[in-house]
Amino acid sequence: MPLPPRAADFVLRFALALVLFYASADKLLHPQDFAAIVKGYHVLPGSLVNPVAVWLPWLELLLGLCLVSGYWCEGAATLTAGLFAVFWLLLIVSWARGIDVTCGCFSTKPAEPGAETTPMLFYIGRDAVLLGLALFTAWVRLRVAGEPEA
């Protein structure tokens, strides 16, 4: 039996919020390490690396709070989908350019010297799934927001 739309909306928002909370945690605790990861993508000028490394985890945390609390949900779900689309495209572009980045999505720890690293295609696939979750959440949220209260 499928979930009612309002229940599906809550479950999806909660799941997406958990992803955002988890993604922001290590970055908030280690902004210097995250800045090194952002720099490793080679897409931002040096003057923007630190500001992005500082505000991005706070944005992820804020979006997660909005999704859990129910405030500004439509915007938070849509912005999260846009953010995940940018992350996914950055991984694809980096892979195509031959840049093997430590994703930085959930951890700022660098790979141990000599340790086997996770293939870029894994990160691209995982982020595609997260993007799909965010898009579906935004779609369900926008449908539920347009329905009258029962």
N, C-alpha and C positions, 0 to 999 in steps of 0.2 A: 504494500500500500504506500503510495507516494506521500511525502510530507506535504502538508498544507503550505501554500506560498509564504505565509508569514513565518512559519517554523523554519522552512528552508532558508529564508532570508536571514534569520537569526543564526542558524548553524553556519551558513557560509560566511557571514560577517565575523562571527567568532573565530572560525578557522583562519580566515585571512588576517584577523587581528593578531592571533597567536604567531603567525609567520612574521608579521611586522615587528612584534615585540621581541621575538627571538633574533631577528635580523639586526635590530638596533642595539641590543644589549652590549655585545662585545665592542662594537664601534664606539659607543658612548664611553666605555671604560678605557679604551685605548685609541684615542683620536690620532696620535702620531703614527701608530702602526697602520691605521686606516688611511691616513694621508699618503703613506708610501704605496699602498695598494692603488689608490686613485691615481697617483702619479704614474704607476706602472702601465696604465691603460694608454698613455700617450695621446689623450684626446683633449685635454684642457691645458691652457697656458699655465705656467707656474704660479702666476698670481691668483688663480682660481682654485688651485688644488686644496689649500688649507681651508678656505671658506666652505667649499663643498664637503670636505671631510668632517667639518664641524656641524653644518646644518643638516646634512642628509640623514644622519641617525635620529636627530630630533624630529625631522619631518616624518620618518617612519614611525616613531613612537606616537606622535600626534595623530597620524592617520589611524593607527591601531586603537587609540583611545576613542576617536570619533566613531569607529566601527563598533566597538564594544558598547559605548555609552548610548548610541542612537542619535547623537547630535551630528548634524551635517553629513548624514550617511551617504546620500546620493553623491555629493561632491567627493567625499573621502573614498568611496568605492571606485568612482571614475578616475580620480587622481592616482589611486593605487594601481589601477590597470595601466594608466599612462606611464607611471614610474617603472612598473615591471616591463613594459614594452621597451622603454629606453635601456634598461639593464640588459634585456635579452638581445637587443640590437648591438649594444656595446660588446657583448661577448662574441657575437657572430662576426662583427667587424674586426675585433682583436684576433680571433681565430683565423680569419681570412688573411690578415696581415702577418700571420706567423708569430704573433705575440702570445706567449703562453703565460697568462696571468693567473695568479692566485685569486680566485673569484672575489673574495672579500664579502660575499653575500651574508655569511653567518659567522665568520671567524676572521680575525685579523692576524692570526698566528701564521708566520711564514713556514713554508715546508722545511722539514729537517734536511740538512745537507745529506745527499745520497739517498734520501727516502723516495719511494715511488710516489709521483704526484698524480692527482686525479686528472684524467683527460678532459680537455676543454669541451669535447662533445657531451660529456656527462653534464657539465654546468649548463651548456646550451639547452639540452633536453630538460633538465630540471627547471630551468627558468621558463621554458615554454609551457610546462605544466603549471607553474605558478602564475604565468600570464593568463592561461586558460581559466584558472580558478578566479583570478581577479576580474576578468571579463565577464564570466558567468555570474559572479557575485554582483557586479555593477548592473548587469542585465536584470537579474532577479530583483535587486533593490529598486531599480527604476520602475519595474512592473508593480511591485508591492506598494510603492509610494503613490502610484496613480490610482490604486484601488480604494474605494471607500471603506472605512472602518466597519467591521461586522458588529 
